[in-house]
């Protein structure tokens, strides 16, 4: 389990002593904290995944959060920024100018980039920018805007790339117009993963994270220098030894020339923390750059102009481009589903079993099936089970085509709570509605019959629209309907207690329909 103030002993560096690293005080959480971006004014934005306060709840792959540094150099408790977030995956790219923030968003199966304008301490949504070529990437893009707002570096996977995730660059051509992303070529991009790009235009230096280089331990921070005018001409990347562990490091952001923040995890499947040095230390950034031995082939693809970034080298390294395949070429083969099932509180992997469902009927498929095969067989959902944990349900549409499908399981212990997100009622009534509602409650009944010591409180909630007294009455009736169904399936009445809270305990804003829908819910809490 991650701890905000944990000191981690670092690794010997070239000066021969051992440094101490620390996570960012109150900024970190037991969740995945990634993509840090410094925007000045003592403020760091980052992405936090699977947090219950995210707009999409515990299943939300990432909202934008913020932490600020005080005069004593301490990082404050992280604050959720719902004004910059969605129910999808949100990544802060950084400042386009002092008043304009860019956010990369992946939602409903597509990625897009949006402008927000600063007004006091708030950010107001402006518009979506024109960014051709994003649709060619698989979901899960990340990136960073370059200081000055004229370039964006992206990391993502698309047909025709060099390896898994590659690094690309795009140039701003108008107020909301950008060029199609250009692959940086084989000197930067290897056969595995390249992520977390940060480019310094003053020194023409690229910092990024790679698992492709020889001797990689997880992902390490590499540094390379741009040579000449082409975005595909680079020095041989050098490992930044000062920031390296047996785990994975990524997403460097510079607070100043003397201070950096990055993400680190102990293994490739672990959840990341935001890290920095306990005490300011001289940054030992690689500076002895050698020309790359990789000679790229000419490419018909137009190179992004680098007129705004001066060349600082006359190295003999080639300026030739790496060929980038066009969109008409066949897509990559489909990858079987992979799973990461974890205790929601401790963030540790737990044993599990999978049951595929067609409606409410179980069907036999391997755990690591192809999503297309499940869809062709009209499989609609999956139940994930683990001993002493509430069962979890996902629709086939929620399974990840790329990377692991992460499932956070709630242990059935005193005080733990779980949301019955697939239990629905007819509008304005306590009448249960829909096949998925009955399937969910039927599975819950079986779980309770197998775990006879569990006593549950069933709590009904509404939004704040309408008469408060009627809302409280309706919420109590809905909790009673759930209890009635469970009892009809053999669960003892004495093990089920009910409460109705009306609209007094919202979990989202009631100012939008999406927020009100989240507040209309039924929750289970384990009691003694």
C-alpha positions in Angstrom: 0.0 0.0 0.0 1.3 3.4 -0.9 2.0 5.9 1.8 2.3 9.7 1.2 5.3 10.3 3.4 7.3 7.1 2.9 11.0 7.7 2.4 12.5 5.5 -0.2 16.3 4.8 -0.3 17.5 5.5 -3.8 20.3 4.0 -5.7 24.0 4.8 -5.9 24.8 7.4 -8.4 28.0 8.4 -10.2 29.2 10.6 -7.3 29.3 7.5 -5.1 26.8 8.3 -2.4 23.3 7.2 -1.7 20.4 9.7 -2.1 17.0 9.7 -0.5 13.9 10.0 -2.5 10.4 10.8 -1.2 6.9 10.7 -2.5 5.1 14.0 -2.7 3.7 14.3 0.8 -0.1 14.6 0.7 -0.2 14.5 -3.1 0.0 10.7 -3.5 -2.7 8.1 -2.8 -3.1 4.3 -2.9 -4.2 4.9 -6.5 -2.2 5.3 -9.7 -0.8 8.8 -9.7 0.8 9.6 -13.1 1.5 12.3 -15.8 2.7 15.1 -13.6 2.8 18.6 -15.3 4.1 21.7 -13.6 2.1 24.8 -14.6 3.8 27.4 -12.4 2.2 29.3 -9.5 3.4 26.5 -7.2 0.9 24.1 -8.9 1.3 20.6 -10.2 -1.4 18.8 -12.2 -1.5 15.0 -12.6 -3.8 12.1 -13.4 -5.2 9.9 -10.7 -6.8 6.6 -11.7 -9.6 4.5 -10.1 -10.3 7.0 -7.2 -13.9 7.0 -5.8 -14.0 10.8 -6.2 -13.3 10.6 -9.9 -16.3 11.6 -12.1 -16.6 7.9 -13.2 -16.1 6.6 -9.7 -13.7 3.7 -8.9 -13.9 2.5 -12.5 -12.8 5.9 -13.9 -9.3 5.3 -15.5 -8.1 8.8 -14.7 -9.2 12.3 -13.7 -7.1 15.4 -13.3 -6.0 16.3 -9.7 -3.9 19.1 -8.4 -1.3 19.6 -5.6 0.4 22.9 -4.6 3.7 23.5 -2.9 3.8 25.9 0.1 6.6 28.3 1.1 8.3 25.6 3.2 8.6 23.3 0.2 5.9 20.9 1.3 3.3 19.5 -1.1 -0.3 19.9 0.0 -3.1 17.4 -0.1 -4.2 16.6 -3.6 -7.4 18.2 -4.8 -9.8 16.8 -7.4 -10.3 19.1 -10.5 -13.7 18.0 -11.8 -13.7 21.2 -14.0 -10.9 19.6 -16.0 -12.1 16.0 -16.0 -14.6 13.6 -17.6 -15.8 10.1 -17.0 -13.0 9.0 -19.4 -9.2 9.1 -19.2 -7.9 12.7 -18.7 -4.3 13.8 -19.1 -3.0 17.3 -18.5 -0.7 18.2 -21.4 0.4 21.6 -19.9 0.1 25.3 -20.7 -0.3 26.4 -24.3 0.2 29.9 -23.0 -0.2 31.5 -19.5 -4.0 31.4 -19.7 -4.6 28.3 -21.8 -4.3 24.7 -20.6 -4.5 21.7 -23.0 -6.1 18.4 -21.8 -5.9 15.1 -23.7 -9.1 13.1 -23.2 -10.0 9.5 -24.1 -13.7 9.0 -23.8 -16.3 6.8 -25.5 -13.7 5.0 -27.6 -11.9 8.1 -29.0 -9.2 10.6 -28.1 -9.3 14.4 -28.4 -7.5 17.5 -27.2 -9.3 20.4 -25.5 -8.5 24.0 -24.5 -9.3 25.4 -21.1 -9.0 29.1 -20.2 -8.0 30.3 -16.7 -10.3 32.6 -14.8 -9.0 33.3 -11.3 -8.4 29.9 -9.7 -10.8 28.1 -12.1 -10.5 26.7 -15.5 -13.4 27.3 -18.0 -13.8 25.0 -21.0 -13.1 26.7 -24.3 -13.2 24.2 -27.2 -11.9 21.1 -28.9 -8.8 21.7 -31.0 -8.3 20.3 -34.6 -5.8 17.5 -34.2 -5.8 15.1 -37.3 -4.6 11.6 -36.8 -5.6 10.9 -33.2 -8.2 8.4 -34.4 -5.4 6.2 -35.7 -4.0 5.6 -32.2 -5.2 2.9 -29.8 -6.7 4.2 -26.5 -4.4 5.3 -23.8 -2.5 8.2 -25.3 -0.4 10.4 -23.1 1.8 13.5 -23.8 3.1 16.9 -23.0 3.0 20.3 -24.6 6.3 22.1 -25.0 6.9 25.3 -23.1 5.8 28.0 -25.4 2.8 26.0 -26.7 4.1 25.4 -30.2 4.7 21.7 -30.0 3.0 18.6 -28.5 4.8 15.3 -27.9 2.6 12.3 -27.7 3.1 8.7 -26.7 0.8 6.1 -28.2 0.4 3.0 -30.3 -0.8 3.0 -33.9 -0.3 0.8 -37.0 3.1 1.4 -38.7 4.8 2.3 -35.4 8.3 1.0 -34.5 7.3 -0.9 -31.3 4.5 -0.8 -28.8 4.0 2.8 -27.7 6.1 5.2 -29.7 6.8 8.9 -29.3 5.4 11.4 -31.9 5.5 15.2 -32.3 2.9 17.7 -33.7 3.3 21.4 -34.5 0.8 24.1 -33.9 -0.3 25.8 -37.2 -3.2 28.0 -36.1 -5.2 29.0 -33.1 -6.8 25.6 -32.8 -5.0 23.7 -35.6 -2.2 21.1 -35.3 -0.3 18.9 -37.7 -0.7 15.1 -37.8 1.7 13.5 -35.3 5.0 12.5 -36.8 6.9 9.4 -35.4 10.3 10.4 -34.0 12.0 7.3 -35.6 14.0 4.3 -34.6 16.7 6.1 -32.7 14.1 7.1 -30.1 11.5 4.4 -30.5 12.5 0.8 -29.8 10.6 -2.5 -30.0 8.9 -2.1 -26.6 7.5 1.0 -24.8 8.4 4.6 -25.1 6.3 6.9 -22.9 6.3 10.1 -20.9 8.0 12.6 -23.3 9.3 15.9 -22.1 11.2 18.2 -24.5 13.3 21.2 -23.5 13.4 23.6 -26.5 16.4 25.6 -25.1 18.7 22.7 -25.2 16.9 20.6 -27.9 16.9 17.7 -25.3 14.2 15.0 -25.1 13.5 13.2 -21.8 11.4 10.1 -22.1 10.8 6.7 -20.5 11.8 3.5 -22.3 11.7 -0.3 -21.7 13.4 -1.0 -25.1 17.0 -0.2 -24.3 19.6 -2.8 -23.4 19.7 -3.6 -19.7 16.3 -2.0 -19.1 14.8 -2.7 -15.6 11.2 -1.8 -16.0 11.2 1.5 -17.7 14.1 4.0 -17.3 14.4 7.7 -18.1 16.5 8.2 -21.2 17.9 11.5 -22.5 18.6 12.3 -26.2 19.6 15.4 -28.1 18.0 16.6 -31.4 20.6 16.8 -34.2 20.0 19.1 -37.2 16.6 20.1 -38.5 14.8 16.8 -38.8 12.6 15.5 -35.9 13.9 12.1 -36.8 17.6 12.9 -36.3 18.7 12.2 -32.7 21.8 11.4 -30.7 22.1 8.0 -29.1 19.8 8.0 -26.0 21.6 7.9 -22.6 20.2 6.5 -19.4 19.7 9.1 -16.6 21.3 7.0 -13.9 20.4 9.5 -11.1 16.8 8.6 -11.6 16.7 4.9 -12.0 15.5 1.9 -10.0 14.6 -1.7 -10.5 11.1 -0.6 -11.1 9.7 1.9 -13.7 10.3 5.6 -13.9 8.5 8.0 -16.2 7.0 11.4 -16.9 9.7 13.9 -15.8 8.5 17.4 -15.2 10.9 20.2 -14.2 9.8 22.5 -11.4 13.0 24.5 -11.9 16.5 23.9 -13.3 17.3 22.3 -9.9 14.1 20.4 -9.1 12.2 17.6 -10.8 9.2 15.5 -10.2 8.6 12.1 -11.9 6.6 8.9 -11.4 8.0 5.7 -10.1 6.7 2.2 -9.3 8.4 -0.9 -8.1 7.4 -3.2 -10.9 5.7 -3.0 -14.3 2.3 -3.9 -12.9 2.5 -1.6 -9.8 0.7 1.6 -9.2 2.8 4.8 -9.5 3.8 7.5 -7.0 4.9 11.0 -7.7 8.5 11.3 -6.6 11.2 13.9 -5.9 14.5 14.2 -4.0 14.2 14.6 -0.2 16.8 17.4 -0.4 17.7 19.5 -3.5 20.7 17.9 -5.2 22.6 18.8 -8.3 20.9 17.2 -11.3 23.4 15.0 -13.1 21.7 15.0 -16.5 23.7 13.2 -19.3 25.4 15.6 -21.5 27.9 13.6 -23.5 25.8 12.7 -26.5 27.1 10.6 -29.4 25.6 10.2 -32.9 23.2 7.3 -33.3 24.3 4.3 -35.3 20.8 3.9 -36.6 20.4 5.0 -40.2 16.8 5.6 -41.1 15.3 5.1 -44.5 13.8 8.1 -46.4 10.1 8.7 -45.8 7.5 10.3 -48.0 5.8 11.7 -44.9 6.2 15.5 -44.5 8.4 16.3 -41.5 7.1 18.7 -38.9 8.9 22.0 -39.3 11.4 22.8 -36.6 11.9 26.5 -37.5 11.0 27.6 -34.0 13.5 25.3 -32.4 17.1 26.3 -33.3 19.6 23.5 -34.2 22.6 23.3 -31.8 24.5 20.5 -33.5 26.3 19.8 -36.8 26.7 16.1 -36.1 27.1 13.7 -39.0 24.1 11.7 -37.8 21.6 11.3 -40.6 18.6 13.6 -41.0 16.8 10.9 -43.0 13.3 9.9 -41.9 11.8 6.7 -40.7 9.0 5.5 -43.0 5.6 5.9 -41.4 2.9 3.5 -42.8 -0.4 5.0 -43.8 -3.8 4.5 -42.4 -4.8 2.1 -45.2 -2.5 -0.7 -44.0 -4.0 -3.5 -41.9 -4.4 -3.0 -38.2 -2.4 -4.9 -35.6 -3.7 -8.4 -34.6 -6.3 -8.4 -31.8 -4.7 -9.2 -28.4 -6.5 -11.5 -25.9 -7.9 -9.9 -22.7 -5.4 -9.7 -19.8 -6.5 -9.1 -16.2 -5.2 -7.3 -13.1 -7.6 -8.1 -10.2 -6.7 -6.2 -7.0 -7.9 -5.5 -3.5 -9.4 -2.0 -3.8 -8.0 -0.8 -0.5 -4.6 -2.5 -0.3 -3.8 -2.4 -4.1 -2.4 -5.9 -4.1 -3.2 -8.7 -6.6 -5.7 -11.3 -5.4 -6.7 -14.8 -6.8 -9.9 -14.7 -8.9 -12.2 -16.6 -11.1 -14.1 -15.5 -14.2 -17.7 -16.4 -15.3 -18.8 -15.2 -18.7 -22.5 -14.4 -19.0 -25.0 -14.2 -21.9 -27.8 -12.3 -20.3 -28.1 -14.2 -17.0 -26.8 -17.5 -18.4 -23.2 -18.6 -17.9 -21.2 -19.6 -21.0 -17.8 -21.2 -21.2 -14.9 -19.1 -22.6 -11.3 -18.8 -21.5 -10.3 -15.9 -19.3 -8.0 -14.6 -21.9 -10.5 -14.5 -24.8 -10.7 -12.2 -27.7 -13.3 -9.5 -27.3 -14.4 -10.0 -30.9 -15.1 -13.7 -30.1 -17.1 -12.8 -27.1 -19.2 -10.3 -29.1 -19.8 -12.8 -31.9 -21.0 -15.3 -29.3 -23.3 -12.5 -27.8 -21.6 -12.7 -24.5 -22.9 -9.6 -22.6 -20.9 -9.4 -19.3 -18.5 -11.1 -17.0 -18.5 -11.8 -13.3 -15.2 -11.6 -11.4 -15.2 -13.6 -8.1 -12.7 -13.9 -5.3 -13.1 -15.5 -1.9 -14.4 -13.1 0.8 -14.8 -10.3 -1.8 -18.0 -8.9 -3.3 -18.4 -10.1 -6.9 -17.8 -7.5 -9.6 -19.5 -7.2 -12.9 -18.3 -5.7 -16.2 -20.0 -5.5 -19.5 -18.0 -6.7 -22.5 -17.8 -3.1 -23.7 -15.9 -2.2 -20.6 -13.1 -4.7 -21.2 -9.7 -3.2 -22.3 -8.5 -4.1 -25.9 -5.1 -2.8 -25.0 -3.3 -3.4 -21.7 -4.8 -5.0 -18.6 -8.4 -4.8 -17.6 -8.1 -3.6 -14.0 -10.7 -4.8 -11.5 -10.8 -3.4 -8.0 -12.5 -5.8 -5.6 -14.1 -4.8 -2.3 -13.5 -7.2 0.6 -16.5 -8.1 2.6 -15.3 -6.9 6.0 -16.8 -4.7 8.6 -17.2 -1.1 7.4 -16.6 -1.8 3.7 -19.1 -0.5 1.2 -19.9 -1.3 -2.4 -22.1 0.4 -4.9 -24.8 -1.7 -6.7 -24.2 0.2 -10.0 -26.2 -2.2 -12.1 -29.4 -2.1 -10.0 -32.0 0.1 -11.6 -35.6 1.1 -10.8 -38.5 2.4 -12.9 -38.6 6.2 -12.9 -40.1 7.6 -9.7 -40.8 4.2 -8.2 -39.2 1.4 -6.1 -39.9 -1.2 -8.8 -36.8 -3.1 -9.9 -36.2 -2.8 -13.6 -34.2 -4.7 -16.2 -32.5 -8.1 -16.7 -29.1 -6.8 -15.5 -30.7 -5.7 -12.2 -32.1 -9.1 -11.5 -28.9 -10.8 -12.5 -26.8 -8.6 -10.2 -29.2 -9.2 -7.2 -29.3 -13.0 -8.0 -25.5 -13.1 -7.9 -25.5 -11.1 -4.7 -27.9 -13.6 -3.1 -25.6 -16.5 -4.0 -22.7 -14.6 -2.5 -24.6 -14.0 0.8 -25.7 -17.6 1.0 -22.1 -18.7 0.7 -21.0 -16.1 3.3 -23.5 -16.6 6.1 -21.8 -14.5 8.7 -22.1 -11.2 6.7 -24.7 -8.7 7.9 -25.5 -5.9 5.4 -27.0 -2.5 5.5 -28.8 -1.6 2.3 -28.8 2.2 1.8 -31.0 4.0 -0.8 -30.1 7.4 -2.2 -31.7 9.9 -4.6 -30.7 13.2 -6.2 -31.9 16.5 -4.6 -34.6 17.2 -7.2 -38.1 17.4 -5.8 -39.5 17.2 -2.3 -36.9 16.1 0.3 -39.4 14.1 2.3 -40.7 12.2 -0.7 -37.1 11.6 -1.8 -36.3 10.1 1.6 -39.4 7.9 1.4 -38.5 6.7 -2.1 -34.9 5.9 -1.1 -36.2 3.8 1.8 -38.7 2.0 -0.4 -35.9 1.2 -3.0 -33.7 -0.2 -0.2 -36.7 -2.3 0.9 -37.2 -3.6 -2.7 -33.6 -4.9 -2.8 -34.0 -6.5 0.6 -37.3 -8.2 -0.5 -35.6 -9.7 -3.6 -32.7 -11.0 -1.6 -35.0 -12.6 1.0 -37.0 -14.2 -1.8 -33.8 -15.9 -2.9 -33.2 -17.4 0.5 -31.2 -14.7 2.4 -32.3 -14.4 6.0 -34.3 -11.2 6.7 -32.4 -10.6 9.9 -29.1 -10.2 8.0 -30.4 -7.3 6.0 -31.0 -3.8 7.4 -32.1 -0.8 5.4 -31.8 3.0 5.4 -33.1 5.7 3.2 -31.1 8.9 2.9 -32.9 10.7 0.1 -30.6 13.3 -1.4 -28.7 14.1 1.8 -25.5 12.2 0.8 -24.5 13.0 -2.8 -21.4 11.6 -4.3 -21.5 13.9 -7.3 -22.7 17.4 -8.3 -26.5 17.7 -8.6 -26.0 20.6 -11.1 -25.7 18.2 -14.1 -27.8 15.2 -15.2 -24.7 13.0 -15.1 -24.1 13.9 -11.5 -27.7 13.4 -10.5 -27.6 10.0 -12.1 -24.7 9.0 -9.9 -26.5 10.2 -6.8 -29.5 8.0 -7.5 -28.0 4.7 -6.2 -28.1 1.8 -3.8 -25.1 1.0 -1.6 -24.2 -2.0 0.6 -22.2 -1.7 3.8 -21.0 -4.6 5.9 -22.0 -4.3 9.6 -21.0 -6.3 12.7 
